[in-house]
Amino acid sequence: MRPAFLCLCLLLFASACETTTDDIFGVGGGGGAVTQAQAAGAWTFTVQQTGTLACTGGALPNGQILTAQLDVASDGTLNAGTSSWQNPPTTLIRPLTGSVRLTDGFTDLFLSSSVGSTSAMELRGTMSSSGTFSGTVTDPGPGFTPMFGTSGCEYTTSGVKG
C-alpha cells in the first residue's frame, strides 16, 4: 500500500509542476482558448523538413509556404465546402477539412489533393489567440497516400494568421 501511495504522490507533484502546453501524459493540450473568429480566416504556414522520415522523390522544400482559408464553425469544425488550401506558386485551390478545438487551440487539419482523393497531408498542432500556429505537417496523413514525393515526410510548421 505504501509504494502505491508514494507513486501517486509523485505523480501528483509532477503534474502540479507541469507548465508546458502538452499535458504530462503527452496527449496533446493546447495553448489556451481561441474563439471562432480568431481561428477563422487566412493563414500562412511555413514548413521545414525534420529528417524523421525519408522525404524522397519530390518532398516540399524547406521554407515552402502553404496558405489556407479556414472557415470555422461555432463547434470548431471546418466547413468543408468553404475551407481550402494552396501550395504557391500554384493557384490550384484544394480542399481542407478538420477541426480546431476552441477550448485550447489544438488543431488537426487534413490538406487533400482533391475532393474524395486518397492523397492528403495532416497539419497538427496548436493555434493561439494571438494568431500564431506551431506544429507539424505529415505527408501522408494517417490512412492516406503521399501528396508530394514517393515516401513519407514530416515537417515542423509555424504559422501566422493574416
C-alpha positions in Angstrom: 0.0 0.0 0.0 2.8 2.4 0.9 4.6 2.1 -2.5 1.3 2.8 -4.4 0.7 5.8 -2.2 4.2 7.1 -2.8 3.8 6.7 -6.6 0.5 8.5 -6.6 2.1 11.4 -4.6 5.0 11.6 -7.0 2.6 11.7 -10.0 0.5 14.5 -8.4 3.6 16.6 -7.6 5.0 16.1 -11.1 1.7 17.1 -12.8 1.4 20.1 -10.5 4.8 21.3 -11.7 3.9 20.7 -15.4 3.9 24.1 -17.3 4.1 23.1 -20.9 1.1 23.2 -23.3 1.1 19.4 -23.6 -0.2 17.6 -20.6 2.1 15.3 -18.6 0.9 12.2 -20.4 1.7 13.7 -23.9 -1.9 13.6 -25.1 -1.7 17.0 -26.7 -3.0 20.0 -25.0 -3.3 23.4 -26.4 -2.0 26.8 -25.7 -5.2 28.4 -24.4 -8.7 29.1 -25.7 -9.3 30.6 -29.1 -12.6 32.0 -30.4 -14.2 31.0 -33.7 -13.2 34.4 -35.1 -9.6 34.0 -34.0 -9.4 30.6 -35.7 -11.1 31.5 -38.9 -9.5 33.4 -41.8 -6.4 33.4 -43.9 -3.4 31.5 -42.5 0.2 31.1 -43.9 2.2 28.0 -42.8 6.0 27.6 -43.4 7.4 24.1 -43.4 10.9 22.7 -42.5 11.8 19.0 -43.0 12.5 17.2 -39.8 14.6 14.3 -41.0 12.2 11.9 -39.2 11.0 10.3 -42.4 12.8 9.7 -45.8 11.4 12.7 -47.7 12.3 11.3 -51.1 11.0 11.9 -54.6 9.7 15.5 -54.6 9.1 16.4 -51.0 8.3 20.0 -50.2 11.4 22.1 -49.9 12.5 23.8 -46.6 10.8 27.1 -46.4 7.9 26.2 -48.6 4.8 28.2 -47.7 1.3 26.7 -47.6 -1.7 29.1 -47.5 -5.1 28.2 -46.1 -8.5 29.7 -45.7 -10.2 28.4 -42.6 -14.0 28.7 -42.3 -14.5 27.6 -38.8 -18.0 26.7 -37.4 -19.1 27.5 -33.9 -18.1 24.0 -32.7 -14.6 24.3 -34.2 -15.1 22.1 -37.2 -14.1 23.4 -40.6 -16.8 24.0 -43.2 -15.5 21.6 -45.9 -17.1 23.5 -48.8 -15.5 26.9 -48.0 -12.2 25.9 -46.3 -9.3 25.5 -48.7 -5.5 25.5 -49.0 -2.9 26.2 -51.7 0.7 25.4 -52.4 2.0 28.6 -54.0 3.1 29.4 -56.6 0.4 27.0 -58.0 -3.1 28.6 -58.0 -5.0 25.3 -57.6 -7.4 25.6 -54.7 -7.6 22.3 -52.7 -10.0 21.0 -50.1 -9.3 21.4 -46.4 -11.1 19.5 -43.6 -10.6 19.0 -39.9 -11.2 21.0 -36.7 -9.8 23.5 -34.2 -10.6 22.7 -30.5 -11.7 26.1 -29.4 -11.2 25.3 -25.7 -7.4 25.1 -26.1 -6.4 25.7 -29.7 -5.5 22.1 -30.6 -5.7 21.9 -34.4 -6.0 18.8 -36.6 -6.5 19.5 -40.3 -6.3 17.4 -43.5 -5.0 19.0 -46.6 -6.3 16.9 -49.5 -5.2 17.0 -53.2 -8.8 17.0 -54.4 -12.3 16.1 -53.1 -12.5 12.4 -52.5 -8.8 11.9 -53.0 -6.7 9.3 -51.2 -3.8 11.7 -51.1 -3.7 14.1 -48.1 -1.3 15.6 -45.5 -2.1 16.2 -41.9 -1.4 19.5 -40.2 -1.5 19.1 -36.4 -0.5 21.5 -33.7 -1.6 24.4 -31.5 -3.2 27.6 -32.7 -3.0 30.7 -30.3 -5.5 33.5 -29.8 -2.7 35.9 -30.9 -2.8 34.4 -34.5 0.2 32.0 -34.4 0.5 28.3 -35.0 3.1 25.7 -34.1 3.0 22.1 -35.1 3.8 19.5 -37.8 2.8 18.6 -41.2 2.9 14.9 -42.0 2.8 13.7 -45.7 0.9 11.4 -46.0 -1.6 11.8 -43.2 -2.8 8.6 -41.5 -4.6 6.4 -43.9 -3.7 8.4 -47.0 -1.1 8.2 -49.8 1.7 10.9 -50.1 0.8 14.2 -51.9 4.4 15.1 -52.6 7.2 12.6 -53.1 7.2 8.9 -53.1 7.7 8.3 -49.4 6.6 9.9 -46.2 7.9 13.2 -44.9 7.4 15.2 -41.7 7.9 19.0 -41.4 7.9 21.3 -38.4 5.4 24.0 -39.2 5.0 27.6 -38.0 2.0 29.6 -39.0 0.6 33.1 -38.8 -2.9 34.5 -39.4 -3.3 37.5 -41.6 
